[in-house]
Amino acid sequence: MTDLEQRLANLPDAGPALDLDRLQAELARRASRAGLLDVAYASADSPLGKLTVFVTRRGLVRMAYENEPDDLLLEELAEGVSPRLLRDPRRTDAARSELEEYFEGHRRSFDLPIDWSLVHGFAVGVLQATARVPFGEVTSYGEMAAEAGSPRAARAAGNALGSNPIPIVVPCHRVLHADGGLGGYSGGLDRKRFLLHLEGTLPASGR
Amino acid sequence: MAGPRNVQYSVRLPPFQSLVDAHAGELHRFLVACVGYPDAEDCLQETFLSALRAYPRLERAENLRGWLYLIAHRKATDAIRRRQRHPLSDLDGVPPERLAVPATRLADDGLWGAVRRLPSKQRAALVHRFVFDLAYRDVAARMGVSEEAARQNVSAGLRRLRLEVSR
């Protein structure tokens, strides 16, 4: 290597290091203003662990407990909604503060608009019916199936609820077995118990 | 909502955030070599914004890294041209907190000044080859040119630099 090549290889790094947080915040701000940001996301702390919240211009499109790995989540959103996706705490502020109020017991229903882009087929009817079940009440898989127009499709309703992309806000935790058993929960039954307890509807058996 | 929602993409594009996370650091280094501080950071912003604008229309996703380098190269070239056109307006529009940062002198300033005055392809080729220590095949991939063209740009760039720095 010649002397000149050696000097080129020694790129001086005396300057300020790249401030990644500033880059990220500025990029999200400018992308948002230029209409180039389709999906913004950020995480929030909650009594149920870290929650990751995804919003579009239409509303809340996805929420995930920490048992879902970030890279798979981002890929799901890139493919199912749009690859124009950036981390942007600012755009998710409203969603995160409503969640905080809910967990503090100051909020019984969410004002967040919902973006149903990730819900398809039979699940649309089931989850939209679920979204109407109010705080403090519970219902059954069969009732949700009936609301979606197929009274005998309790099992299919269970599957639809299991794939709910927006837990908590679309309150699939309020759907129980007709006999009072807890049924399932994609975030784990402990979280379902916690939410029902918070809302004062945990069945005595607590199964 | 505007935008390409629920479109079946012919290529599977990774979430844009993953490109930022994976490549911001190396692109910044590339831009520091091409344009110096603090322009490198502005160029990096512009690079990602332009990339985000074009992103959903991309027809190939095999070499997204090379694609980002091409955009960064264009942004660096634009910034250098602007500099040459308006050499005295460097501080226009620079936020005050930036001015508080002492101007960063690069060690070996003369050499880097000369690098900045090279034709843009020669400059990019030299940075890929020597700052990043890439083989010609990889220089070519980053620049979207043939390996032969990458070699020619590197040797032409070196020749010009030698003339400039020996003067």
Interface residues (C-beta under 8 A of the other chain):
Chain A: T2 L4 E5 R7 L8 A9 N10 L11 P12 D13 A14 G15 P16 L18 D19 L20 L23 Q24 E26 L27 R30 A31 A34 G35 L36 L37 D38 Y41 T56 R57 R58 D71 L74 E75 L77 A78 E79 G80 V81 S82 P83 R84 L85 L86 R87 S117
Chain B: M1 A2 G3 P4 R5 N6 Y9 R12 L13 P14 P15 F16 Q17 S18 V20 A24 G25 H28 R29 V32 A33 G36 Y37 P38 E41 L44 Q45 F48 L49 L52 R53 Y55 P56 V101 T104 R105 L106 A107 D108 L111 W112 V115 L126 V127 F130 V131 D133 L158 L161 R162 V165
